[in-house]
Amino acid sequence: MSEPRRLARDLTEPEPIPAAGIARAVELMQSGRLFRYGEMGADQLDVSLLEQEFAAFVGRKFCVAVNSGGCAIFLALKIAGVEPGDAVLVNGFTLAPVPGAILHAGAQPVIVEVTGDYVIDPTDLHAKIRSSGAKTLLLSHMRGHIADMDQVSRICAGEGVTLVEDCAHALSAFWGERMIGSFGFAAAYSAQTYKHLNAGEGGFLVLDEPEAAARAILHSGSYMLHSQHLSTPGAEALRRVSNETPNFSMRMTALAAAMLRPQLAELPRRVARWNTIHRRIATGLARSQWIALPRPDAKARFSATSIQFSIPALPPQGIEMVLATAKRRGLPIKWFGAAEQAGFTSAPRHWIYAGEQGELARTHAVLASLMDIRTPVTLTDDECDLIAEIVREAIDEAIAASSQQPGSSPDLKPSA
Ligand SMILES: *Cc1c(COP(=O)(O)O)cnc(C)c1O
């Protein structure tokens, strides 16, 4: 019998920064002028140009570049008028910096259940708006899964709830013809290494409302040098709020912007490849009767840098077997149902700091069998097929092993 094939590449390995970004970064380092502002007027405009380009890319009026995605969310909540002690709704399938940003703003997370398609549950959203009195929804398009935005928008409008979008995994995703990130009062993005754009650290806040944009610029830490912004609500709007808006020092460095500008220009081409990779792996996974894939609405057009699926029939020990087998064959799989939080995966039950949230039974049931694989844009078709094959075979082995165990559950059923 031949050895099972191994995946011979590191899925966590990022790609190099485009040559133009490296050249510009070196130039900036040689000049030493890494701060986005210059006291004698703009020394260079890397961050300001990037803000202008990013706002145009997502079709919003204003963009403020900051030091991280988590800080972009925090700023979005501040300028949305969230006050200390306020309740802020957030879906339960997300990353720890998201409830973290709510706490950073002094507010109280109210976690909303998610569905088997990994998106916010509209029924629970409605119920929790009523029970908590929250006036803000922080909707996290986690791993690029897009909720029914018509329905979410309708619920928010009907209940007087302000929508803020966490687009850390949804840069370039759409709902119908409308770009994700254009539905809410504001949207936040991340440029941390494992997102669509990589500067190591970085974030963006986009919005349309001039006075809120002025506040965001001042909060981000403009040292009254904000005339150097190209994406700007204008001097008058900035002057009006300048004495009442504290500096939180959350700026993006010129170096980050230098690395990001050429990446943004390349993004549409990369997103097309990422989505091809996603479809190819999903097709391979769908061949297993044990794997359940989410069924996105026809209007949702994702922009995937990773793939998620569920193995509903397997108990935790079975899933651990799958992870171990896949790992031996060179494929790291993450699991949102793990007992301990690990590398970019955690569940609401780990976020003790978020306060008592009730059972969240549905969310935890979904996360218990939710698996996650990172998909670098350079994956070849053959590697995509191999990834799906390793997952299918690892599951088959785990299913065979658990049905041989004495006293094992007799009701292992393929997914519907
Ligand atoms: C990465 C991420 C963030 C925060 O980004 P940082 O830049 O790491 O602060 C927010 N939301 C989601 C869903 C993310 O994956």
The ligand as an ORCA input file, in Angstrom:
! r2SCAN-3c Opt
* xyz 0 1
  C      -7.987     40.104     12.950
  C      -9.371     40.420     13.302
  C      -9.723     41.601     13.965
  C      -8.739     42.560     14.559
  O      -7.643     42.833     13.859
  P      -6.236     43.203     14.549
  O      -5.632     44.027     13.456
  O      -5.541     41.934     14.836
  O      -6.538     44.014     15.769
  C     -11.062     41.861     14.160
  N     -12.006     41.012     13.762
  C     -11.721     39.856     13.177
  C     -12.846     38.944     12.774
  C     -10.395     39.503     12.928
  O     -10.108     38.328     12.385
*
